[in-house]
Amino acid sequence: MPRDRPVSDPIDYSAITGNSLHSRSYTNPVHVQWPDDVPVVQRPQPQPSEEALERARGLKEAVTARKWWYTFSTICAVVGTAFAITEGELLWANGNVPNTRTTALKWAVLATSIMAGAGLSFQMNSRIKVGRYRGDALPENAGFFANLRRAGLVQEFVTDIVLLAIIPVPMIDPVVPMWDAGHSMEVPYTLDAIMVTLMVLVRVRYVLYWLVILDPLTDSTASVYARSSCVDLNLRFVLATRCKQNLRFLLLLWFIAISVSAYCMLVAERPFAMIDKGLHPEDHDGPMESAMRMDQFHNCLWLVIITMTTVGYGDIYPATDIGRLIAVVSCFEAVVLIALVIEITNMRLSLDDPSQRLVDFTYRVRGYKDTRKAATCLIERMYLVSPVYRRLHPTARSRTKLGEDAFGKELEKAWADNDRMGLGVMGDAEVMRLIRHFRRTRRELETKNSSMRSDVGLQLAEVTESMLSLEAEVGFLVEQVQASVHKLRAR
């Protein structure tokens, strides 16, 4: 049997929205006949096609291959940097005279750089496959560079290859003199030292990009959501997110910045330190002078740490123009890193709303207890110093030992005068202190109560406003449904 079920009753929403057009519905209540037996249609669940499954498998394999090849390139770049630093230190220890070991290390740096470049090529090919599986116009029959141009990866690929080409060149070991304006002299630097310093600076980029690629924010699911939300998952976005959420990642950035700056400071300062030692050997013989020499890594490390932490003792300072430039760059790095430390510290120490309400409630209860205690002490003290207590307890004064000297007699006379004038309460310093304490605790309690009432009132107002807006929206939807049903019945 069909039955009548009212869809909705007309509701007056003009008082809620303030619009007279939203008054009580002009239509009559609508009743819809619902049959007793409604057949349930079982619809088959859609199954993915073989092409979709193959595309999903290919996308997963391409993403995995991209991460693997970039990891391989980063490892090769880091190993090549270690070889270059070792070659630079051996060359300096040998008096800037190349030998067999330094030449072999140069060839090892070249080999690792070529391997890193090949890994970047395979990584770019994997990125092209990822874009092809996601629907980008990257045909398979087109060439590698053509697809790079279509995907907009030409500039990134060329930049990576050019940065990998910054290496100490084998069989070339010239000395490059640089003018130092602070000392009005030329400071000799080897080309290998300059290239190794630049190599250390530019290859930090590969480590940072490797951390970005391995981050969960750049997986396939997050990438799809980012593309739909028009968010670019670049280096800046991932680094900012990780620095705000992960303290260990921020400490890693501090370690990288301090280590790289200290090595660059060492390379920039030790040629001048060697020249100055040859010109003024008496200034480098004592233990204090050796502790301030800038041709030792631990001294450069100490200088960079006190510079980046804005301490600046002044016991060690750079002597060359390049060393001063490195110190200035370290200061700017420290400004950014210290700001990140302050931000993450504030986030870790800040309380959420439930915790803050618990703290406010605890201090409110404590304020009630302090106020009651202050009031009790005040009442008790006022009663003890009042003339009523002294009349009821005539032996109370004898308990106080005022002494038999002139000061005791004057105090006794003043006490008697206060009793006679009825100013015993006002003349007691302890009572005045308790009155001030009681007023202060009561004022603090009233301040806490008013702040909590304002917070609760604001939350209630927001909840009430959201409920009214939601009720108005539901009312509008009901009216639209009723009008649609009327039109269908009229037809």
Salt bridges, closest charged atoms under 4 A:
ASP36 OD1 - ARG3 NH1 3.20
GLU51 OE2 - ARG55 NH2 3.76
GLU54 OE1 - ARG57 NH2 2.94
GLU89 OE1 - ARG270 NH1 3.09
ASP136 OD1 - ARG227 NH2 3.79
GLU156 OE2 - ARG127 NH1 2.91
ASP160 OD1 - ARG205 NH1 2.32
ASP173 OD1 - LYS106 NZ 2.10
ASP180 OD2 - HIS183 ND1 2.73
ASP192 OD2 - LYS106 NZ 2.74
ASP215 OD2 - ARG242 NE 2.51
ASP276 OD2 - HIS284 NE2 2.77
ASP295 OD2 - ARG293 NH2 2.59
ASP321 OD1 - ARG324 NH1 3.50
GLU412 OE2 - ARG397 NH1 3.48
ASP417 OD2 - LYS413 NZ 3.43
ASP417 OD1 - ARG420 NH2 2.30
ASP419 OD1 - ARG390 NH1 2.16
ASP419 OD2 - ARG397 NH2 2.74
ASP428 OD2 - ARG381 NH2 3.43
GLU430 OE2 - ARG433 NH2 2.57
